[in-house]
Amino acid sequence: MLSPENLGRALRRVRANAGAPGVDGMTTEELVPWLREHWAQVREALDAGTYRPSPVRRVVIPKPGGGERLLGVPTEPANCPVVQRS
């Protein structure tokens, strides 16, 4: 999961998704510098089995044909989308 190749693929998927920033306001352009600064701590927590992402914020999205869809929005960079996709 944490191989450089797998993390690179995950980062490319996050960038290709071109989603809006999470509630923390972090864009995909800001993610790489954040990862450079915090990756050692994230990796250590993942290796130790102590990584616990923060709960996601639930958002209800109305469907065009009626009904609703629940969407989970990460609440901080510790919910790193690269980690989630790797």
TORVEXNU-453171 format. One line per 2 residues: number of its first residue (from 1); their letters; for each residue x, y, z of C-alpha. Coordinates in Angstrom, 3 decimals. Example, Ala and Ser with C-alpha at 12.3 -4.5 7.8 and 13.67 -1.06 7.14 Angstrom:
BEGIN
1> AS> 12.300:-4.500:7.800 ~ 13.670:-1.060:7.140
***
This chain:
BEGIN
1> ML> 0.000:0.000:0.000 ~ 2.747:2.486:0.862
3> SP> 5.107:1.824:-2.016 ~ 6.181:4.984:-3.852
5> EN> 4.601:3.641:-7.062 ~ 1.236:3.038:-5.389
7> LG> 1.278:6.427:-3.688 ~ 2.146:8.085:-7.002
9> RA> -0.806:6.366:-8.692 ~ -3.086:7.429:-5.848
11> LR> -1.918:11.048:-6.109 ~ -2.540:11.045:-9.867
13> RV> -6.086:9.739:-9.258 ~ -6.711:12.462:-6.672
15> RA> -5.486:15.134:-9.104 ~ -7.471:13.674:-12.019
17> NA> -10.609:13.703:-9.901 ~ -10.293:17.515:-9.772
19> GA> -12.668:17.712:-6.840 ~ -13.348:20.774:-4.787
21> PG> -11.329:21.313:-1.614 ~ -12.586:19.624:1.531
23> VD> -13.870:21.539:4.510 ~ -10.256:22.286:5.428
25> GM> -9.979:24.306:2.199 ~ -6.912:22.387:0.973
27> TT> -6.644:22.103:-2.789 ~ -4.822:19.336:-4.631
29> EE> -2.049:21.851:-5.395 ~ -1.565:22.388:-1.652
31> LV> -1.619:18.659:-0.920 ~ 1.885:17.842:-2.200
33> PW> 3.664:20.445:-0.018 ~ 1.547:19.307:2.950
35> LR> 2.549:15.702:2.303 ~ 6.223:16.650:2.081
37> EH> 6.004:18.291:5.493 ~ 3.802:15.722:7.260
39> WA> 4.413:12.428:5.459 ~ 6.852:11.077:8.063
41> QV> 4.224:11.359:10.807 ~ 1.465:9.917:8.611
43> RE> 3.702:7.017:7.521 ~ 4.748:6.305:11.104
45> AL> 1.125:6.189:12.232 ~ 0.194:3.919:9.298
47> DA> 3.091:1.549:10.027 ~ 2.239:1.466:13.736
49> GT> -1.436:0.865:13.066 ~ -2.373:4.015:14.963
51> YR> -3.503:6.117:11.995 ~ -7.068:7.191:12.665
53> PS> -8.596:9.542:10.141 ~ -10.971:12.120:11.518
55> PV> -14.657:11.471:10.980 ~ -15.968:12.756:7.690
57> RR> -18.629:15.425:7.493 ~ -21.820:14.061:5.974
59> VV> -23.442:16.129:3.244 ~ -26.782:15.309:1.651
61> IP> -26.845:15.779:-2.124 ~ -30.258:15.852:-3.840
63> KP> -30.574:13.514:-6.830 ~ -32.009:14.909:-10.081
65> GG> -34.751:12.278:-10.165 ~ -35.651:12.709:-6.503
67> GE> -34.184:11.196:-3.410 ~ -30.901:11.977:-1.756
69> RL> -27.323:10.795:-1.826 ~ -25.021:10.915:1.185
71> LG> -21.539:12.243:0.574 ~ -18.642:12.076:3.039
73> VP> -16.328:15.102:2.990 ~ -12.912:14.759:4.672
75> TE> -12.475:17.247:7.485 ~ -8.692:17.619:7.578
77> PA> -5.551:16.645:5.687 ~ -5.072:13.653:8.010
79> NC> -7.890:12.160:5.943 ~ -5.331:12.294:3.209
81> PV> -6.992:11.328:-0.072 ~ -3.720:9.820:-1.261
83> VQ> -3.711:7.463:1.717 ~ -7.374:6.697:1.208
85> RS> -6.811:5.752:-2.442 ~ -3.626:3.740:-1.933
***
